[in-house]
Amino acid sequence: MSNKVFAFVALAVALALAAVTQLIPNEYFFTAAYTVLLFVILATAWNILGGYTGYVNFGSAAFFAIGAYTTVFFYNAFKAPLAVGIVAGTLVAGLAGLGLGYLTLRLRGVFFAIASLALAVVLYVFVVNWDYVGGARGAYVLQPREIPFGMPRYIHLIYSVQLLMAAFALVVARAIEKSTMGRGLAAIRDDELAAECSGVPTLRLKIFSTMVSCALMGMAGTTFPYYLSYIEPSSAFSLSYAVNSIAMPLIGGMMSWMGPLIGAVLLGTVQQVVQVTVSSAWNLLIVGVLLVLFVTLAPNGIMGWVDAWRRRKGR
Amino acid sequence: MGNSLRVEGLCAGYGAVQVLDRISLVVKDGETVTLLGTNGNGKSTLMKCIMGIVPPSAGRISATVDGVEHDLAGRAPEQIVDLGIALVPEGRRLFPRLTVEENLLLGAYRRSARAAIARNLEFCFETFPVLAERRRQLAGSMSGGEQQMLTLARALMTAPKILLIDEPSVGLAPILVIHTIDKIRELKEGYGLTVLMAEQNFNQAIRIADRGYVIVHGRIEYEGASREDLANNELIHKLYMGL
């Protein structure tokens, strides 16, 4: 399937899903689905660098928060609408990723992981002390009263927006994966020295994939301030974003765009169900247990199983 | 049309550890030059310096490709590959989770190499029929000897003029070492390559080398002007045979 056809299909599926689900009377569905979609974007974005290129980013929450707080900033400064926040948040997170990549990716392996973790901590402290975007108290972002497309509540809108953004993230991830560049990224993941010897421009590819990955993570966060109309640093920088964006691709499979999607839908849904039926305190525990199970039993994730099964069948 | 490599007064190291100490060597057009020396004497570091992977602290590296001289200082590895210089890294470094064919296509990642991709792929499969049989197999699932063939073939996909080969015999069974060395000679003649080969296996290396250098603790300790020169040298006897 060519990129154009896939983009069209993804858009059509997202629009159809958005339209059909509007009929669901239970409002909680939208709240829960928004969160699952948020994780679909985060996991897909993380996988571009973590899965395709093999560089582990522990700072997903930082880029998510950059997206969220860019929306807050533009809201406070200009009362800018959501669309402005989405574009600006994506760009700012991308630039932050570019900077982080430029500073750390000359070094190999674990240095990037440490730097990404440090970035999350530094940004957290920065936001806590920045009064203009609410500081430690948090900030209110009021949902507009007029809701387009005759939707009953604002959550219906940002759920639909999140659905479209998830489709967009998947299209980008798949396009990168299937391109010559995607093969170059896979080479870096498998053996960076051999990639250099083969003439793969490793530094450029690493910086590019970091930038795209971080931009999409930022995009996931741009709608977040509108979600509860309120945002504060500890929720924007929550540990669960960093953990889930690593765990979901790992469980779904990191070699293709489908892995993070499956992992995020599966794990995200389980978490939402447990949150309602048992307790929200269980969420990270479940992730931890599933992670241990998958790492030991299926190190290549669900898609790894599928690939192995296909290969057996093909013979 | 000349393809040659010249290294002058090269020093390099990692942090405070100096590995290469004023190395000078020349590989002339169409020659096979071997770099002899046991583990940890700087052979791989020298190769990485030439490829721009390890930055030198002093000295000059230049390459003449098709009669045009290029200074390699400050160039990124991919630019050096673009010039027509390729390295077969030590230890059969493949992309194990990619197929044989994908590994080969990655050798032709550069735009300059992509133009000739179909022809080069055909050459590779002709030279290494086993790779054609296994083109859809994951590279990591092949045997050691097949993997070594694949690393050689991948380097050929960059359409090199000057080929650097780092320890092709490492970790291979003796019969495969002989086979690999024979293949290198065949490739060199078939493609008209200029070859610099680092090797510990002295007996195998001088089978195909025109001449060679002995590197000890990061210095060129001996320069053998011919195969016979190397075979009769006392230093080599001491290093390799303990005499």
Chai-1 contact restraints between the chains, C-beta under 6 A:
chainA,res_idxA,chainB,res_idxB,connection_type,confidence,min_distance_angstrom,max_distance_angstrom,comment,restraint_id
A,G184,B,Y109,contact,1.0,0.0,6.0,A-B,restraint_1
A,A186,B,L98,contact,1.0,0.0,6.0,A-B,restraint_2
A,A187,B,F95,contact,1.0,0.0,6.0,A-B,restraint_3
A,A187,B,L106,contact,1.0,0.0,6.0,A-B,restraint_4
A,D190,B,F95,contact,1.0,0.0,6.0,A-B,restraint_5
A,D190,B,P96,contact,1.0,0.0,6.0,A-B,restraint_6
A,D190,B,R97,contact,1.0,0.0,6.0,A-B,restraint_7
A,D191,B,R93,contact,1.0,0.0,6.0,A-B,restraint_8
A,D191,B,F95,contact,1.0,0.0,6.0,A-B,restraint_9
A,L193,B,P89,contact,1.0,0.0,6.0,A-B,restraint_10
A,A194,B,P89,contact,1.0,0.0,6.0,A-B,restraint_11
A,A194,B,R93,contact,1.0,0.0,6.0,A-B,restraint_12
A,E196,B,I53,contact,1.0,0.0,6.0,A-B,restraint_13
A,E196,B,P77,contact,1.0,0.0,6.0,A-B,restraint_14
A,C197,B,L87,contact,1.0,0.0,6.0,A-B,restraint_15
A,C197,B,P89,contact,1.0,0.0,6.0,A-B,restraint_16
A,S198,B,L106,contact,1.0,0.0,6.0,A-B,restraint_17
A,S198,B,G107,contact,1.0,0.0,6.0,A-B,restraint_18
A,S198,B,Y109,contact,1.0,0.0,6.0,A-B,restraint_19
A,G199,B,E78,contact,1.0,0.0,6.0,A-B,restraint_20
A,G199,B,V81,contact,1.0,0.0,6.0,A-B,restraint_21
A,G199,B,Y109,contact,1.0,0.0,6.0,A-B,restraint_22
A,G199,B,R110,contact,1.0,0.0,6.0,A-B,restraint_23
A,G199,B,T158,contact,1.0,0.0,6.0,A-B,restraint_24
A,V200,B,Y109,contact,1.0,0.0,6.0,A-B,restraint_25
A,P201,B,E78,contact,1.0,0.0,6.0,A-B,restraint_26
